């Protein structure tokens, strides 16, 4: 693919994203809920930042955890 300036792109992000999405969609198309959960767990990110994002669905941390402990969104902590 070429850019507006006529240069050849070294990496086409959109093409890569679409081909990856299509490959994953085909792979998980006929999976049950349990199979999908297992599929995601097997592909758990190794990057520490991504792993933290992955784990947030189980145990929130930081300000959000404090707000949840205090009674949810908009709650204030009182002493």
C-alpha positions in Angstrom: 0.0 0.0 0.0 1.2 3.5 -0.7 0.8 6.7 1.3 -0.6 10.0 -0.1 3.0 11.0 -0.9 3.4 7.9 -3.0 5.8 6.1 -0.7 5.4 2.4 0.0 4.4 1.7 3.6 6.7 -0.6 5.6 3.8 -1.7 7.8 0.1 -1.3 7.1 -1.6 -1.2 10.6 -5.2 -1.3 9.2 -4.5 -4.3 7.0 -2.8 -6.1 10.0 -5.6 -5.3 12.4 -8.3 -6.6 9.9 -6.4 -9.8 9.1 -5.8 -10.5 12.8 -9.5 -9.8 13.7 -10.6 -12.1 10.9 -8.3 -14.8 12.0 -9.4 -14.6 15.6 -13.1 -14.4 14.7 -12.8 -17.6 12.6 -10.9 -19.3 15.4 -13.5 -18.6 18.1 -16.7 -18.6 16.0 -18.1 -21.8 17.3 -16.8 -21.8 20.8 -19.1 -22.0 23.9 -18.8 -19.5 26.7 -16.6 -21.9 28.7 -14.3 -22.5 25.7 -14.0 -18.7 25.2 -13.0 -18.1 28.8 -10.4 -20.9 28.6 -9.2 -19.5 25.2 -8.7 -16.0 26.7 -7.0 -17.4 29.9 -4.5 -19.4 27.7 -3.6 -16.1 25.9 -3.1 -14.1 29.0 -0.7 -11.2 28.3 2.9 -11.5 29.5 3.5 -7.7 29.5 3.1 -6.4 33.1 1.0 -3.4 32.0 -1.4 -5.5 29.9 -1.5 -8.2 32.6 -2.7 -5.5 35.1 -5.4 -4.4 32.7 -6.4 -8.1 32.3 -6.6 -8.6 36.1 -8.6 -5.5 36.7 -11.8 -7.3 35.9 -11.2 -9.5 39.0 -9.7 -7.1 41.5 -9.8 -3.3 40.9 -7.0 -1.3 42.4 -6.2 2.3 43.1 -8.8 5.1 43.4 -11.5 2.9 41.9 -11.1 0.3 44.5 -11.4 2.9 47.2 -14.6 4.3 45.7 -16.1 0.8 45.4 -15.2 0.1 49.1 -16.8 3.3 50.1 -20.1 2.5 48.5 -19.6 3.0 44.8 -19.3 5.8 42.3 -19.4 9.3 43.8 -19.1 8.1 47.4 -16.8 10.0 49.7 -14.6 8.6 52.4 -15.2 10.0 55.8 -13.1 9.6 58.9 
